Amino acid sequence: MNYSEDANNFYLNEQNKKIKKEMKDKYSASIPDTDDRNLSPALENTFLNYIKQFEEQSEIAEDIVLFEYLGNPQFKKLEEINLQELSKEIDNVLSIYNENLVNISVSEDSEVTEEEYYNFLTIELPKHVMQNMRLSGMTTNFIYEEFHPSDKLDVKLAIEDVLIAAFDKDSEFGMTFVANENLQNEEGKPISKKEFQKSLYQLFDDVSEIIEKELEFSRFEFGDENIVHSSFIIRYKQKNTFEEIDKVFSFVFWLVHSEYGGMEIVKYQVSVSE
């Protein structure tokens, strides 16, 4: 039987509602709202069925060591490899991961030597326990820094999150990476978190709309004090006039390790140029 497009869409919409209800009732799954994504009923149905299949598989999947998931490959020991051939051998190992739809990424690759990376791929990561699931189109992803936290990556994430929140005026989550205590103003005097937020957000008071933005990091100092130098370069439309303005905010941030992991900002200094 051939259905008209409207009838077919009505049928798919009804099916999508049933799947969402089933997922919520059975798995307490929170389905992302697809209304704002302009998905057709057919695409949404494909999306929902994939999530349903994932939840069903996840419910019955047993744990497996990644080494077994990869098919128990025989990796060479690092000392058996000519260092000039190490890069090629890393590619060989990664091809085994890729064949099993396992992706590995390194965010701060300049901090990781080839020897460290090879040992991670062939000794450390293969011991990781995961769910034994294989779905069409599904990939398993690992980030090196999840196993070996990087101060450089942590400070980048903290600073970028806080600056974006500042010009968006995000009052709810904007201070996630700002410490709750021992905050200081530019002169080094103690201030409250509310005062800290206000001083930072005021830097972007005349921003109506961001046209372009770029965050550059120029220097990292880790030790008794963690100090990061960065430049926040933005082109924006000014409030009221809507004139396009170019500004460079040259920041110095002081950060501390958070008890929950990662880094938190405790102080900043800034100079602005156009």
C-alpha positions as CSV (number, residue, x, y, z in Angstrom):
1,M,0.0,0.0,0.0
2,N,1.3,3.5,-0.9
3,Y,0.8,6.2,1.7
4,S,0.7,9.9,0.9
5,E,3.5,11.9,2.5
6,D,1.2,13.4,5.1
7,A,-0.2,10.0,6.1
8,N,3.3,8.5,6.3
9,N,4.5,11.4,8.5
10,F,1.5,11.0,10.7
11,Y,2.2,7.3,11.1
12,L,5.9,8.0,11.9
13,N,5.1,10.8,14.4
14,E,2.8,8.4,16.2
15,Q,5.5,5.7,16.2
16,N,8.0,8.3,17.5
17,K,5.7,9.2,20.4
18,K,5.4,5.5,21.4
19,I,9.2,5.0,21.3
20,K,9.8,8.1,23.4
21,K,7.2,6.9,26.0
22,E,8.7,3.4,26.0
23,M,12.2,4.7,26.4
24,K,11.1,6.9,29.3
25,D,9.0,4.3,31.1
26,K,11.4,1.3,30.6
27,Y,14.9,2.9,30.7
28,S,14.2,6.4,32.3
29,A,15.9,7.7,29.2
30,S,15.8,11.4,28.6
31,I,15.4,11.8,24.9
32,P,16.8,15.1,23.5
33,D,14.2,17.4,22.0
34,T,14.4,17.1,18.3
35,D,11.8,19.8,17.5
36,D,14.5,22.5,17.2
37,R,16.6,20.4,14.9
38,N,14.1,20.4,12.0
39,L,14.3,16.7,11.7
40,S,11.8,15.0,9.5
41,P,9.7,12.3,11.1
42,A,11.6,9.7,9.2
43,L,15.0,10.9,10.4
44,E,13.7,11.2,14.0
45,N,12.4,7.7,13.7
46,T,15.8,6.4,12.7
47,F,17.4,8.4,15.5
48,L,15.0,7.1,18.1
49,N,15.3,3.5,16.9
50,Y,19.1,3.7,17.2
51,I,18.8,5.0,20.8
52,K,16.3,2.2,21.6
53,Q,18.6,-0.4,20.1
54,F,21.5,1.0,22.1
55,E,19.5,0.9,25.4
56,E,18.3,-2.7,24.7
57,Q,21.9,-3.8,23.9
58,S,23.3,-1.9,26.9
59,E,20.8,-3.6,29.3
60,I,22.0,-7.1,28.4
61,A,25.7,-6.4,27.4
62,E,28.4,-8.1,29.5
63,D,31.6,-6.5,30.4
64,I,34.7,-7.3,28.3
65,V,38.3,-6.3,28.5
66,L,39.2,-4.1,25.5
67,F,42.0,-6.4,24.6
68,E,39.5,-9.2,24.0
69,Y,37.1,-6.8,22.2
70,L,40.0,-6.1,19.7
71,G,40.4,-9.8,19.1
72,N,43.4,-10.5,21.3
73,P,46.0,-8.9,18.9
74,Q,49.7,-9.6,19.5
75,F,51.3,-6.2,20.0
76,K,55.1,-5.9,19.9
77,K,56.9,-4.8,23.0
78,L,58.3,-1.3,22.8
79,E,61.9,-2.6,23.3
80,E,61.4,-4.8,20.3
81,I,60.8,-1.9,18.0
82,N,63.4,0.2,16.2
83,L,62.5,3.8,17.3
84,Q,62.7,4.9,13.7
85,E,59.9,2.5,13.0
86,L,57.8,3.4,16.0
87,S,55.5,5.9,14.2
88,K,54.7,3.2,11.6
89,E,54.0,0.7,14.3
90,I,51.7,3.1,16.1
91,D,49.7,3.4,12.8
92,N,49.5,-0.4,12.7
93,V,48.1,-0.6,16.2
94,L,45.6,2.2,15.5
95,S,44.4,0.3,12.4
96,I,43.4,-2.6,14.7
97,Y,41.5,-0.2,16.8
98,N,39.9,1.4,13.8
99,E,38.8,-2.0,12.4
100,N,36.9,-2.5,15.6
101,L,35.4,1.0,15.4
102,V,37.4,2.2,18.4
103,N,38.7,5.8,18.1
104,I,41.6,7.2,20.2
105,S,42.3,10.9,20.4
106,V,45.0,13.0,22.2
107,S,44.1,16.6,22.9
108,E,47.5,17.8,23.9
109,D,49.7,15.6,21.6
110,S,52.8,17.8,22.1
111,E,52.9,16.6,25.7
112,V,52.8,12.9,24.8
113,T,55.9,11.1,23.4
114,E,55.6,8.3,20.9
115,E,56.9,5.9,23.5
116,E,54.2,7.0,26.0
117,Y,51.5,6.8,23.4
118,Y,52.6,3.3,22.2
119,N,52.6,1.9,25.7
120,F,49.2,3.5,26.3
121,L,47.8,1.8,23.2
122,T,49.3,-1.6,23.7
123,I,49.6,-2.0,27.5
124,E,47.4,0.4,29.5
125,L,44.3,0.9,27.4
126,P,43.8,-2.8,26.4
127,K,43.2,-3.5,30.1
128,H,40.2,-1.2,30.2
129,V,36.9,-2.9,30.9
130,M,34.0,-1.8,28.7
131,Q,30.5,-3.1,27.6
132,N,30.6,-5.7,24.9
133,M,28.4,-3.9,22.4
134,R,28.6,-3.7,18.6
135,L,25.9,-1.7,16.8
136,S,26.0,-0.7,13.2
137,G,27.5,2.8,13.0
138,M,28.4,3.0,16.6
139,T,32.0,3.9,17.6
140,T,33.7,3.7,20.9
141,N,35.8,6.7,21.8
142,F,38.7,7.2,24.2
143,I,40.6,10.3,25.0
144,Y,44.2,10.0,26.3
145,E,43.7,12.7,28.8
146,E,40.9,10.8,30.5
147,F,43.6,8.4,31.7
148,H,46.4,11.0,32.0
149,P,44.9,14.4,33.0
150,S,46.7,17.4,31.5
151,D,47.0,20.6,33.4
152,K,47.4,22.4,30.0
153,L,44.1,21.0,28.7
154,D,42.3,21.6,32.0
155,V,43.3,25.3,32.1
156,K,42.3,25.8,28.5
157,L,38.9,24.3,29.1
158,A,38.4,26.4,32.3
159,I,39.3,29.7,30.6
160,E,37.4,29.1,27.4
161,D,34.3,28.1,29.4
162,V,34.4,31.2,31.6
163,L,35.1,33.7,28.8
164,I,32.3,32.3,26.6
165,A,29.9,32.4,29.6
166,A,31.0,36.0,30.3
167,F,30.0,37.5,27.0
168,D,26.8,35.3,26.9
169,K,26.0,36.6,30.4
170,D,25.4,33.0,31.6
171,S,24.6,33.5,35.2
172,E,23.6,29.9,36.0
173,F,26.7,28.0,34.8
174,G,29.1,30.8,34.0
175,M,31.1,30.4,37.1
176,T,31.6,26.6,37.0
177,F,35.3,26.9,36.6
178,V,35.8,29.8,39.1
179,A,36.8,28.8,42.6
180,N,34.4,29.3,45.4
181,E,37.0,30.7,47.8
182,N,40.3,32.6,47.9
183,L,39.3,34.8,44.9
184,Q,41.2,38.0,44.3
185,N,40.7,41.1,42.2
186,E,43.4,42.4,39.8
187,E,45.2,44.1,42.8
188,G,45.3,40.8,44.7
189,K,42.7,41.8,47.3
190,P,40.0,39.3,48.4
191,I,36.7,39.5,46.7
192,S,33.5,37.5,46.6
193,K,32.5,35.2,43.8
194,K,29.6,37.5,42.9
195,E,32.1,40.5,42.7
196,F,34.5,38.4,40.6
197,Q,31.7,37.5,38.2
198,K,30.5,41.1,37.9
199,S,34.0,42.4,37.1
200,L,34.5,39.8,34.4
201,Y,31.1,40.1,32.8
202,Q,31.4,43.9,32.7
203,L,34.2,43.6,30.2
204,F,31.6,42.5,27.6
205,D,28.8,44.9,28.5
206,D,28.7,46.6,25.1
207,V,28.6,43.3,23.2
208,S,25.3,42.8,21.3
209,E,26.3,39.9,18.9
210,I,29.6,38.1,18.4
211,I,30.7,37.9,14.8
212,E,34.0,36.2,15.2
213,K,36.0,35.0,18.2
214,E,39.4,33.3,18.8
215,L,41.1,32.3,22.0
216,E,44.9,32.0,21.8
217,F,47.2,30.8,24.6
218,S,50.8,32.1,24.6
219,R,52.3,30.9,27.9
220,F,51.7,28.3,30.6
221,E,53.5,28.3,34.0
222,F,52.8,25.4,36.3
223,G,54.2,25.0,39.8
224,D,53.5,26.7,43.1
225,E,51.3,29.0,41.0
226,N,49.6,28.1,37.8
227,I,49.6,31.1,35.5
228,V,48.3,31.3,32.0
229,H,48.7,34.1,29.4
230,S,46.0,34.2,26.7
231,S,44.4,36.6,24.2
232,F,40.7,36.7,23.5
233,I,40.2,38.2,20.1
234,I,36.6,39.1,19.1
235,R,34.7,41.0,16.5
236,Y,31.3,42.0,17.6
237,K,28.3,44.2,17.0
238,Q,28.1,47.0,19.6
239,K,24.9,47.5,21.6
240,N,22.7,50.4,20.4
241,T,24.9,51.4,17.5
242,F,25.4,47.8,16.1
243,E,28.8,49.1,14.8
244,E,31.3,46.3,14.2
245,I,34.1,46.5,16.8
246,D,37.4,44.6,17.0
247,K,39.0,44.1,20.4
248,V,41.8,42.1,21.9
249,F,41.6,41.2,25.5
250,S,45.0,40.2,26.8
251,F,44.4,38.1,29.9
252,V,46.6,36.6,32.6
253,F,44.8,34.0,34.7
254,W,45.8,32.4,38.0
255,L,44.3,28.9,38.6
256,V,44.3,26.2,41.2
257,H,43.6,22.5,41.1
258,S,40.0,21.7,42.0
259,E,39.2,19.1,44.5
260,Y,36.8,17.6,41.9
261,G,39.5,17.5,39.2
262,G,40.5,20.0,36.6
263,M,41.4,23.6,37.3
264,E,39.6,26.7,38.7
265,I,40.3,30.4,38.2
266,V,41.1,32.5,41.3
267,K,42.4,35.7,39.7
268,Y,42.8,37.5,36.4
269,Q,44.3,40.6,35.0
270,V,43.4,42.1,31.7
271,S,44.3,44.8,29.2
272,V,42.2,45.7,26.2
273,S,43.2,47.0,22.8
274,E,41.3,47.8,19.6
